[in-house]
Amino acid sequence: MCINTNDLPEGYDFVHVPLSFTQERYVSVFAEKNNKTLAETLKHSRYAKFEPVVLERYADYLNQPLGQLLLEVKQLGDTFYRSFLNKYGDLEYSNFSISDAEFFQLRGIYAYHDGYNLKYIGRCLDQMKKRINQGYGKIHPKNCYLDGQATNCHLNSKITSHKGAVSLWLCKMDDLDGIKEIEGRLIQENDPPWNLRR
């Protein structure tokens, strides 16, 4: 891969980790979450505040599976469905993964790069295969909700919109405390645009 990676953090040995993408793109992934009804969801503390609006507009649908109902609400043009989702829960996603087993068990600091600029810095404290293949690389319906993984949705959608240009880089490290400390410092020093501000 021939790209300008001059802005990867200096002083660290980042190696390219090949990503494999599927061709499909996915929308309305949240609609596939159907393990709870609307009524069951409203019992959760994160969603209880929506009960007055639900009872006013959708009282007849309390026993309908949540994802299915929210998709219908979306198709009706009622933006209320977004109340149940995190900020990035209704974007376009793709599936991607690390296919080279050489990187599966590694951990450390990783970076996404678009061929011109550093876009994201993250840390992996367990296994890269788990972080990428089961995390960022495949958005599960539950990730899209308020109690889901907003960062996974956000990063996957960014990578999807830059598909073909985005590359993954890893600085292998084993010291867990060192990984945490260095990740924080590199984010502060480089201010990558895809990192969510807390």
N, CA and C of each residue as an Amber inpcrd file, in Angstrom:
protein
   594
   0.8620000  -1.1790000   0.0000000   0.0000000   0.0000000   0.0000000
   0.8990000   1.2300000   0.0000000   0.7140000   2.0870000  -0.9400000
   1.5440000   3.2770000  -1.0700000   0.7300000   4.5050000  -0.6560000
   0.9040000   4.9170000   0.5860000   0.1900000   6.0970000   1.0720000
   1.1350000   6.9500000   1.8880000   0.7490000   8.1810000   2.0600000
   1.5330000   9.0900000   2.8860000   1.1220000   8.9090000   4.3390000
   1.9930000   8.2940000   5.0960000   1.6980000   8.0810000   6.5210000
   2.6290000   8.9100000   7.3940000   3.0900000  10.0090000   6.8680000
   4.0140000  10.8460000   7.6250000   3.4070000  11.3740000   8.9090000
   2.0930000  11.4390000   8.9890000   1.4890000  11.9870000  10.1990000
   1.0980000  10.9150000  11.2160000   1.4960000   9.6400000  10.9860000
   1.3500000   8.6600000  12.0620000   2.2790000   9.1050000  13.1910000
   1.8860000   8.8790000  14.4400000   2.7000000   9.3640000  15.5570000
   4.1590000   8.9060000  15.4670000   5.0610000   9.8580000  15.6280000
   6.4910000   9.5660000  15.5470000   6.9670000   8.8450000  16.7990000
   8.0010000   8.0420000  16.6200000   8.6020000   7.3460000  17.7480000
   7.9450000   6.0150000  18.0600000   6.9910000   5.6100000  17.2400000
   6.2950000   4.3440000  17.4520000   6.3390000   3.5500000  16.1630000
   6.4680000   2.2350000  16.2880000   6.5940000   1.3630000  15.1300000
   5.2120000   0.8540000  14.7190000   4.5350000   1.6020000  13.8440000
   3.2270000   1.2070000  13.3370000   3.3960000   0.3560000  12.0850000
   2.7260000  -0.7920000  12.0630000   2.7600000  -1.6650000  10.8820000
   1.3520000  -1.7290000  10.2870000   1.2980000  -1.8880000   8.9860000
   0.0260000  -1.9380000   8.2720000  -0.6760000  -3.2660000   8.5440000
  -1.9670000  -3.1920000   8.8860000  -2.8040000  -4.3680000   9.1150000
  -3.8560000  -4.3990000   8.0020000  -3.7500000  -5.3330000   7.0600000
  -4.7080000  -5.3610000   5.9470000  -6.1420000  -5.6150000   6.4210000
  -7.0830000  -4.8850000   5.8470000  -8.4970000  -5.0670000   6.1220000
  -9.1830000  -5.6590000   4.8980000 -10.1410000  -6.5460000   5.1340000
 -10.9690000  -7.1050000   4.0660000 -12.3790000  -6.5510000   4.2270000
 -12.9360000  -6.0320000   3.1430000 -14.2820000  -5.4660000   3.1460000
 -15.2210000  -6.3400000   2.3260000 -16.4680000  -6.4520000   2.7790000
 -17.4960000  -7.0420000   1.9340000 -18.0760000  -5.9150000   1.0760000
 -18.7890000  -6.2530000   0.0360000 -19.3310000  -5.2480000  -0.8690000
 -20.5950000  -4.5780000  -0.3420000 -21.3190000  -5.2820000   0.5240000
 -22.6170000  -4.7850000   0.9810000 -22.4720000  -3.5690000   1.8880000
 -23.4940000  -2.7410000   1.8350000 -23.6510000  -1.6430000   2.7910000
 -24.9910000  -1.8520000   3.4720000 -25.0670000  -1.4450000   4.7300000
 -26.2410000  -1.7420000   5.5360000 -26.8490000  -0.4590000   6.0950000
 -28.1650000  -0.3560000   6.0010000 -28.9040000   0.7710000   6.5710000
 -30.0120000   0.2240000   7.4690000 -30.4940000   1.0640000   8.3820000
 -31.5570000   0.6890000   9.3180000 -31.2320000  -0.6130000  10.0540000
 -29.9760000  -0.7810000  10.4400000 -29.5520000  -1.9860000  11.1590000
 -30.3170000  -2.1310000  12.4710000 -30.6620000  -1.0210000  13.1040000
 -31.3980000  -1.0340000  14.3650000 -32.6890000  -1.8480000  14.2770000
 -33.2620000  -1.9380000  13.0810000 -34.5530000  -2.6090000  12.8880000
 -34.4740000  -4.1040000  13.1530000 -33.2780000  -4.6620000  13.1270000
 -33.1170000  -6.1020000  13.3300000 -33.1160000  -6.4960000  14.8060000
 -33.1690000  -5.5210000  15.7090000 -33.2060000  -5.8340000  17.1510000
 -34.6530000  -6.1060000  17.5480000 -34.9660000  -7.3800000  17.6740000
 -36.3430000  -7.7520000  17.9580000 -36.4570000  -8.7410000  19.1130000
 -35.4840000  -8.7000000  20.0380000 -35.5460000  -9.5980000  21.1810000
 -36.4030000  -9.0420000  22.3190000 -36.8320000  -7.7730000  22.2030000
 -37.7030000  -7.1670000  23.2120000 -38.8100000  -6.3850000  22.5250000
 -39.9370000  -6.3420000  23.2010000 -41.0410000  -5.5330000  22.6890000
 -40.8350000  -4.0830000  23.1080000 -41.6520000  -3.2230000  22.5660000
 -41.6210000  -1.8170000  22.9490000 -41.9040000  -1.6840000  24.4430000
 -42.9000000  -2.4040000  24.9600000 -43.2460000  -2.3340000  26.3890000
 -42.0860000  -2.7860000  27.2710000 -41.4110000  -3.8580000  26.8850000
 -40.2680000  -4.3530000  27.6600000 -39.1330000  -3.3360000  27.6580000
 -38.9220000  -2.6880000  26.5380000 -37.8550000  -1.6970000  26.4170000
 -38.1150000  -0.4960000  27.3200000 -39.3630000  -0.0840000  27.4150000
 -39.6990000   1.0840000  28.2390000 -39.4540000   0.8520000  29.7250000
 -39.2880000  -0.3930000  30.1380000 -38.9980000  -0.7040000  31.5460000
 -37.5400000  -0.4000000  31.8980000 -36.6890000  -0.2970000  30.8910000
 -35.2690000   0.0100000  31.0960000 -35.1370000   1.4940000  31.4340000
 -34.2770000   1.8130000  32.3790000 -34.1440000   3.2040000  32.8500000
 -33.7710000   4.1790000  31.7260000 -33.0200000   3.7220000  30.7450000
 -32.6240000   4.6060000  29.6420000 -33.8000000   5.0250000  28.7670000
 -34.8310000   4.1890000  28.7340000 -35.9360000   4.4080000  27.7980000
 -37.2550000   4.8030000  28.4740000 -37.3130000   4.7160000  29.7960000
 -38.5580000   4.9880000  30.5250000 -39.0910000   6.3940000  30.2470000
 -38.1970000   7.3400000  30.0170000 -38.6170000   8.7310000  29.7790000
 -39.4340000   8.9050000  28.4950000 -39.3960000   7.8980000  27.6070000
 -40.1420000   7.9980000  26.3530000 -41.5790000   7.4880000  26.4750000
 -41.9110000   6.9310000  27.6460000 -43.2320000   6.3200000  27.8090000
 -44.3920000   7.2770000  27.5220000 -44.3830000   8.5320000  27.9940000
 -45.5220000   9.4210000  27.6820000 -45.7650000   9.6000000  26.1820000
 -44.7080000   9.7790000  25.4140000 -44.8620000   9.9480000  23.9590000
 -45.3410000   8.6420000  23.3290000 -44.7800000   7.5260000  23.7800000
 -45.1940000   6.2290000  23.2440000 -46.6780000   5.9980000  23.5020000
 -47.1150000   6.2690000  24.7280000 -48.5270000   6.0380000  25.0610000
 -49.4500000   6.9650000  24.2700000 -48.9510000   8.1480000  23.9530000
 -49.7530000   9.0870000  23.1780000 -49.8470000   8.6790000  21.7040000
 -48.7290000   8.2530000  21.1340000 -48.6840000   7.9910000  19.6920000
 -48.7700000   6.5210000  19.3010000 -48.2130000   5.6470000  20.1460000
 -48.0370000   4.2550000  19.7300000 -48.5110000   3.2500000  20.7680000
 -49.5430000   3.5830000  21.5240000 -50.0520000   2.7060000  22.5840000
 -50.5040000   1.3510000  22.0400000 -50.9560000   1.3110000  20.8130000
 -51.4330000   0.0530000  20.2270000 -50.2940000  -0.8760000  19.8040000
 -49.0590000  -0.4150000  19.9280000 -47.9220000  -1.1900000  19.4370000
 -46.9870000  -1.6570000  20.5570000 -47.4470000  -1.5920000  21.8010000
 -46.5880000  -1.9190000  22.9430000 -46.0390000  -3.3450000  22.8900000
 -46.7720000  -4.2640000  22.2940000 -46.3200000  -5.6570000  22.2370000
 -45.5900000  -5.9980000  20.9430000 -45.3180000  -5.0090000  20.1310000
 -44.5990000  -5.2320000  18.8780000 -43.0920000  -5.2300000  19.1490000
 -42.3300000  -6.0640000  18.4380000 -40.8720000  -6.0500000  18.5900000
 -40.3090000  -4.6460000  18.3270000 -39.3880000  -4.2120000  19.1750000
 -38.8930000  -2.8360000  19.1340000 -38.3340000  -2.4230000  17.7720000
 -37.4080000  -3.1850000  17.2380000 -36.7740000  -2.8000000  15.9790000
 -37.7570000  -2.6710000  14.8420000 -38.6560000  -3.6260000  14.7660000
 -39.6760000  -3.6080000  13.7190000 -40.5390000  -2.3530000  13.8260000
 -40.9470000  -2.0130000  15.0460000 -41.7720000  -0.8220000  15.2420000
 -41.0070000   0.4450000  14.8730000 -39.7510000   0.5510000  15.3330000
 -38.9820000   1.7640000  15.0440000 -38.7770000   1.9510000  13.5450000
 -38.6080000   0.8610000  12.8090000 -38.4820000   0.9790000  11.3600000
 -39.7850000   1.5100000  10.7540000 -40.9060000   1.0120000  11.2340000
 -42.2010000   1.5060000  10.7450000 -42.3710000   2.9920000  11.0600000
 -41.9650000   3.3850000  12.2690000 -42.0570000   4.7950000  12.6620000
 -41.1710000   5.6450000  11.7540000 -39.9800000   5.1540000  11.4680000
 -39.0710000   5.8630000  10.5590000 -39.7100000   6.0070000   9.1790000
 -40.2910000   4.9360000   8.6810000 -40.8930000   4.9660000   7.3520000
 -42.1010000   5.8970000   7.2870000 -42.7390000   6.1460000   8.4340000
 -43.8490000   7.1020000   8.5030000 -43.3530000   8.5490000   8.5310000
 -42.0340000   8.7190000   8.6830000 -41.4600000  10.0640000   8.7260000
 -41.4490000  10.6900000  10.1120000 -41.7140000   9.8840000  11.1330000
 -41.7160000  10.3740000  12.5150000 -40.3080000  10.1920000  13.0870000
 -39.6080000  11.2720000  13.3140000 -38.2230000  11.1990000  13.8030000
 -38.1350000  10.7510000  15.2600000 -39.2680000  10.5250000  15.9010000
 -39.2530000  10.0330000  17.2850000 -38.4680000   8.7340000  17.4200000
 -38.4220000   7.9140000  16.3770000 -37.6960000   6.6430000  16.4450000
 -36.2380000   6.8550000  16.8540000 -35.6700000   8.0140000  16.4750000
 -34.2580000   8.2870000  16.7810000 -34.0140000   8.4660000  18.2820000
 -35.0540000   8.7500000  19.0380000 -34.9080000   8.9110000  20.4840000
 -34.3360000   7.6540000  21.1290000 -34.6120000   6.5000000  20.5630000
 -34.1560000   5.2220000  21.1110000 -32.7240000   4.8940000  20.6990000
 -32.2020000   5.6150000  19.7250000 -30.8900000   5.2940000  19.1540000
 -29.8180000   6.2510000  19.6420000 -28.5760000   5.7700000  19.6250000
 -27.4760000   6.6920000  19.9120000 -27.2800000   7.6170000  18.7070000
 -26.4630000   8.6080000  18.8710000 -26.2630000   9.6420000  17.8490000
 -25.8610000   9.0820000  16.4820000 -25.2240000   7.8990000  16.4860000
 -24.7110000   7.3010000  15.2550000 -25.4630000   6.0220000  14.8890000
 -26.6370000   5.8220000  15.4970000 -27.3480000   4.5550000  15.3930000
 -28.1650000   4.3340000  14.1370000 -28.2310000   5.3220000  13.2450000
 -28.9770000   5.1250000  12.0040000 -28.1800000   5.6760000  10.8250000
 -26.9750000   5.1530000  10.6630000 -26.1070000   5.5580000   9.5630000
 -25.9050000   4.3680000   8.6360000 -25.0930000   4.5590000   7.6110000
 -24.7770000   3.4670000   6.6880000 -23.5040000   2.7800000   7.1670000
 -23.5580000   1.4510000   7.2340000 -22.4320000   0.6700000   7.7400000
 -21.9830000  -0.3550000   6.7020000 -20.7950000  -0.9180000   6.9480000
 -20.2950000  -2.0160000   6.1260000 -19.6570000  -3.0380000   7.0560000
 -19.3060000  -4.1890000   6.5050000 -18.5910000  -5.2090000   7.2600000
 -17.1490000  -5.2520000   6.7860000 -16.2320000  -5.2450000   7.7320000
 -14.8200000  -5.3940000   7.3960000 -14.1370000  -6.1770000   8.5060000
 -12.9830000  -6.7230000   8.1910000 -12.3030000  -7.5720000   9.1680000
 -10.8150000  -7.6620000   8.8770000 -10.0980000  -8.1110000   9.8870000
  -8.6890000  -8.4930000   9.7280000  -8.7130000  -9.9580000   9.3350000
  -8.0960000 -10.3030000   8.2270000  -8.0980000 -11.7020000   7.7960000
  -6.7490000 -12.3890000   7.9970000  -5.7140000 -11.6150000   8.2750000
  -4.3740000 -12.1680000   8.4670000  -4.2030000 -12.5810000   9.9270000
  -4.1250000 -13.8860000  10.1580000  -4.0430000 -14.4310000  11.5220000
  -2.8330000 -13.9180000  12.2920000  -1.8500000 -13.4030000  11.6000000
  -0.6580000 -12.8480000  12.2600000  -1.0310000 -11.7510000  13.2540000
  -2.1460000 -11.0560000  12.9960000  -2.5330000  -9.9250000  13.8330000
  -3.6430000 -10.2420000  14.8370000  -4.2150000 -11.4350000  14.7670000
  -5.3920000 -11.7490000  15.5780000  -5.1740000 -11.5490000  17.0750000
  -4.0780000 -12.0550000  17.5980000  -3.8650000 -12.0660000  19.0520000
  -3.1270000 -10.8310000  19.5700000  -2.7170000  -9.9410000  18.6780000
  -1.9200000  -8.7830000  19.0920000  -2.7790000  -7.7310000  19.7810000
  -2.1010000  -6.9060000  20.5620000  -2.7520000  -5.7550000  21.1930000
  -1.7950000  -4.5780000  21.1380000  -2.3200000  -3.4000000  21.4370000
  -1.4830000  -2.2050000  21.4170000  -2.2870000  -0.9840000  21.0160000
  -1.6100000  -0.0380000  20.3750000  -2.2320000   1.1970000  19.8900000
  -2.4630000   1.0250000  18.3860000  -3.6670000   1.3560000  17.9400000
  -3.9340000   1.2650000  16.5060000  -4.3930000   2.6210000  15.9830000
  -4.2620000   2.7770000  14.6840000  -4.6260000   4.0460000  14.0440000
  -5.2830000   3.7620000  12.7030000  -6.3150000   4.5500000  12.4020000
  -6.9130000   4.5340000  11.0680000  -6.4070000   5.7610000  10.3200000
  -6.0960000   5.5540000   9.0480000  -5.5030000   6.5800000   8.2070000
  -6.2330000   6.5630000   6.8720000  -6.4680000   7.7170000   6.2730000
  -7.2200000   7.7430000   5.0150000  -6.3440000   7.9050000   3.7720000
  -5.0570000   7.7050000   3.9310000  -4.1460000   7.8590000   2.7960000
  -3.4660000   9.2100000   2.7720000  -4.0380000  10.1480000   3.5140000
  -3.4750000  11.4950000   3.5890000  -3.3120000  11.9660000   5.0210000
  -4.2620000  11.5680000   5.8770000  -4.2580000  12.0850000   7.2500000
  -4.6190000  11.0050000   8.2580000  -4.0540000  11.1620000   9.4440000
  -4.4320000  10.3390000  10.5810000  -5.8790000  10.6750000  10.9420000
  -6.7220000   9.6580000  11.0960000  -8.1390000   9.8910000  11.3730000
  -8.5760000   9.4590000  12.7700000  -7.9450000   8.4120000  13.3080000
  -8.4150000   7.8660000  14.5780000  -7.2710000   7.1460000  15.2750000
  -7.2240000   7.2660000  16.5880000  -6.2920000   6.5050000  17.4110000
  -7.1000000   5.7740000  18.4720000  -6.8130000   4.5030000  18.6420000
  -7.5070000   3.7040000  19.6450000  -6.5580000   2.7410000  20.3120000
  -7.1010000   2.0520000  21.2960000  -6.2800000   1.0700000  22.0080000
  -6.9770000  -0.2770000  21.9950000  -6.1950000  -1.3070000  21.9770000
  -6.7010000  -2.6720000  22.0580000  -5.9910000  -3.3410000  23.2220000
  -6.7600000  -3.6770000  24.2510000  -6.1870000  -4.2800000  25.4460000
  -6.3020000  -5.7950000  25.4530000  -7.0520000  -6.3580000  24.5000000
  -7.1850000  -7.8090000  24.4720000  -6.6620000  -8.3930000  23.1570000
  -7.4830000  -8.4570000  22.1120000  -7.0650000  -9.0360000  20.8400000
  -7.5950000  -8.1820000  19.6870000  -6.7420000  -7.9230000  18.7170000
  -7.1600000  -7.1350000  17.5570000  -8.3000000  -7.8090000  16.7950000
  -8.3000000  -9.1230000  16.7260000  -9.3760000  -9.8160000  16.0260000
 -10.7190000  -9.4730000  16.6720000 -10.7500000  -9.5010000  17.9830000
 -11.9920000  -9.1930000  18.6890000 -12.3630000  -7.7250000  18.5090000
 -11.4030000  -6.8260000  18.6580000 -11.6570000  -5.3850000  18.5540000
 -12.1910000  -5.0000000  17.1820000 -11.5880000  -5.5480000  16.1310000
 -11.9830000  -5.1590000  14.7700000 -13.0890000  -6.0580000  14.2290000
 -12.8600000  -7.3530000  14.1910000 -13.8010000  -8.2640000  13.5310000
 -15.1490000  -8.3570000  14.2410000 -15.1390000  -8.2910000  15.5640000
 -16.3900000  -8.4200000  16.3160000 -16.8710000  -7.0830000  16.8680000
 -16.0800000  -6.0400000  16.7070000 -16.4490000  -4.7240000  17.2290000
 -16.7410000  -3.7430000  16.1240000 -15.7140000  -3.0290000  15.6900000
 -15.9040000  -1.9830000  14.6780000 -16.3280000  -2.5300000  13.3240000
 -15.8960000  -3.7410000  13.0040000 -16.0970000  -4.2650000  11.6580000
 -17.4720000  -4.8150000  11.3550000 -18.2840000  -5.0170000  12.3770000
 -19.6480000  -5.5200000  12.1460000 -20.5730000  -4.8810000  13.1650000
 -21.4860000  -4.0670000  12.6920000 -22.4290000  -3.3940000  13.5840000
 -23.6210000  -4.3110000  13.8300000 -23.7880000  -4.6660000  15.0790000
 -24.9310000  -5.4800000  15.4960000 -26.0740000  -4.5370000  15.8560000
 -27.3060000  -4.9610000  15.6760000 -28.4400000  -4.0760000  15.9610000
 -28.3990000  -3.4280000  17.3420000 -28.0030000  -4.1780000  18.3630000
 -27.9890000  -3.6250000  19.7270000 -27.0010000  -2.4590000  19.8540000
 -25.9620000  -2.4310000  18.9990000 -24.9930000  -1.3290000  19.0430000
 -25.6380000   0.0130000  18.7480000 -26.7330000   0.0160000  18.0150000
 -27.3500000   1.2410000  17.5130000 -28.1570000   1.9920000  18.5690000
 -28.4540000   1.3510000  19.6830000 -29.3530000   1.9260000  20.6820000
 -28.6090000   2.7520000  21.7330000 -29.3720000   3.4630000  22.5380000
 -28.7880000   4.3310000  23.5700000 -27.8690000   3.5660000  24.5050000
 -28.1940000   2.3240000  24.7890000 -27.3530000   1.5180000  25.6700000
 -26.4020000   0.6170000  24.8750000 -26.1870000   0.9520000  23.5980000
 -25.2910000   0.1740000  22.7390000 -23.9100000   0.8090000  22.6350000
 -23.2290000   0.5140000  21.5450000 -21.8500000   0.9700000  21.3320000
 -21.8020000   2.0890000  20.2970000 -21.9740000   3.3110000  20.7540000
 -21.9780000   4.4630000  19.8430000 -20.6590000   4.5920000  19.0890000
 -19.5470000   4.3260000  19.7650000 -18.2380000   4.4550000  19.1110000
 -18.1220000   3.4750000  17.9490000 -18.6140000   2.2450000  18.1370000
 -18.5610000   1.2710000  17.0440000 -19.3420000   1.7760000  15.8350000
 -20.5460000   2.2930000  16.0840000 -21.3780000   2.8130000  14.9870000
 -20.6930000   3.9960000  14.3020000 -20.1840000   4.9110000  15.1050000
 -19.5310000   6.1100000  14.5750000 -18.3420000   5.7380000  13.6920000
 -17.4560000   4.8970000  14.2200000 -16.2370000   4.5680000  13.4880000
 -16.5420000   3.7430000  12.2460000 -17.4500000   2.7790000  12.3540000
 -17.7930000   1.9720000  11.1880000 -18.3670000   2.8540000  10.0720000
 -19.2360000   3.7950000  10.4230000 -19.8270000   4.6570000   9.3950000
 -18.7750000   5.5430000   8.7340000 -17.8180000   6.0340000   9.5200000
 -16.7290000   6.8410000   8.9470000 -15.8870000   6.0070000   7.9790000
 -15.5380000   4.8020000   8.4140000 -14.7350000   3.9200000   7.5620000
 -15.5140000   3.5450000   6.3120000 -16.8040000   3.2960000   6.4590000
 -17.6550000   2.9590000   5.3160000 -17.6750000   4.0970000   4.3020000
 -17.7690000   5.3220000   4.7810000 -17.8340000   6.4610000   3.8570000
 -16.4890000   6.7320000   3.1830000 -15.4090000   6.1950000   3.7370000
 -14.0710000   6.3600000   3.1430000 -13.5230000   5.0150000   2.6410000
 -14.4250000   4.0550000   2.4400000 -14.0340000   2.6960000   2.0650000
 -13.1080000   2.7200000   0.8470000 -12.0640000   1.9320000   0.9250000
 -11.1040000   1.8920000  -0.1670000  -9.9100000   2.7880000   0.0870000
 -10.1040000   3.8200000   0.9020000  -9.0080000   4.7310000   1.2120000
  -8.4710000   4.5110000   2.6210000  -9.2760000   3.9300000   3.4890000
  -8.8820000   3.7810000   4.8900000  -7.9650000   2.5860000   5.0840000
  -6.9170000   2.8020000   5.8680000  -6.0070000   1.7170000   6.2300000
  -5.8710000   1.6660000   7.7390000  -5.5520000   0.4950000   8.2400000
  -5.3940000   0.2570000   9.6750000  -3.9230000   0.0060000   9.9790000
  -3.4430000   0.6150000  11.0570000  -2.0490000   0.4960000  11.4620000
  -2.0030000   0.1320000  12.9330000  -1.0200000  -0.6850000  13.3110000
  -0.9050000  -1.1470000  14.7000000   0.5120000  -0.9810000  15.2180000
   0.6030000  -0.4210000  16.4070000   1.8600000  -0.4040000  17.1600000
   1.6970000  -1.4390000  18.2600000   2.3210000  -2.5940000  18.0860000
   2.1770000  -3.7000000  19.0230000   2.7870000  -3.3340000  20.3750000
   2.0110000  -3.5680000  21.4220000   2.4670000  -3.3370000  22.7970000
   1.8280000  -4.3900000  23.6840000   2.4720000  -4.6930000  24.7970000
   1.9150000  -5.6830000  25.7190000   1.5880000  -5.1100000  27.0920000
   2.2100000  -4.0010000  27.4700000   1.9820000  -3.3850000  28.7790000
   0.6390000  -2.6490000  28.7770000  -0.3640000  -3.2000000  29.4850000
  -1.7110000  -2.6430000  29.4500000  -1.7560000  -1.2140000  29.9700000
  -1.0320000  -0.9430000  31.0490000  -1.0170000   0.4210000  31.5770000
  -0.3460000   1.3700000  30.5860000   0.7210000   0.8900000  29.9450000
   1.4080000   1.6970000  28.9410000   0.5180000   1.9930000  27.7440000
  -0.2680000   1.0050000  27.3270000  -1.1880000   1.2030000  26.2030000
  -2.1630000   2.3220000  26.5220000  -2.7460000   2.2700000  27.7180000
  -3.7340000   3.2850000  28.1150000  -3.1050000   4.6700000  28.1640000
  -1.9450000   4.7560000  28.7670000  -1.2750000   6.0580000  28.9290000
  -0.8740000   6.6460000  27.5780000  -0.2990000   5.8140000  26.7250000
   0.1690000   6.2940000  25.4170000  -1.0090000   6.6620000  24.5200000
  -2.0860000   5.8700000  24.5520000  -3.2570000   6.2090000  23.7390000
  -3.7660000   7.6000000  24.0920000  -3.9310000   7.8660000  25.3990000
  -4.4210000   9.1790000  25.8330000  -3.5140000  10.3090000  25.3750000
  -2.2260000  10.0970000  25.5060000  -1.2640000  11.1330000  25.1110000
  -1.2860000  11.3690000  23.6040000  -1.3490000  10.2710000  22.8090000
  -1.3480000  10.4190000  21.3520000  -2.6280000  11.0920000  20.8480000
  -3.7450000  10.7930000  21.4840000  -4.9960000  11.4690000  21.1000000
  -4.8900000  12.9550000  21.3970000  -4.3610000  13.2740000  22.5620000
  -4.2250000  14.6880000  22.9410000  -3.2580000  15.4200000  22.0080000
  -2.1620000  14.7880000  21.6670000  -1.1560000  15.4310000  20.8200000
  -1.6020000  15.5650000  19.3670000  -2.3540000  14.5740000  18.8590000
  -2.6880000  14.5340000  17.4270000  -4.1150000  14.9800000  17.1160000
  -4.9960000  14.9490000  18.1080000  -6.3930000  15.3780000  17.9480000
  -7.0330000  14.8020000  16.6780000  -7.0620000  13.4530000  16.5540000
  -7.6360000  12.8650000  15.3310000  -9.1270000  13.1990000  15.2080000
  -9.5900000  13.5480000  14.0170000 -10.9720000  14.0300000  13.8580000
 -12.0560000  13.0030000  14.1250000 -11.7470000  11.7050000  14.0080000
 -12.7780000  10.7000000  14.2390000 -12.8890000  10.2850000  15.6960000
 -11.9460000  10.6640000  16.5240000 -12.0640000  10.3480000  17.9460000
 -13.1710000  11.1800000  18.5730000 -14.0880000  10.5300000  19.2750000
 -15.1950000  11.2370000  19.9250000 -14.6700000  12.0210000  21.0990000
 -15.0890000  13.2610000  21.2160000 -14.6740000  14.1000000  22.3470000
 -15.5690000  13.8100000  23.5320000 -14.9800000  13.6530000  24.6840000
 -15.7700000  13.3340000  25.8890000 -15.9890000  14.5860000  26.7030000
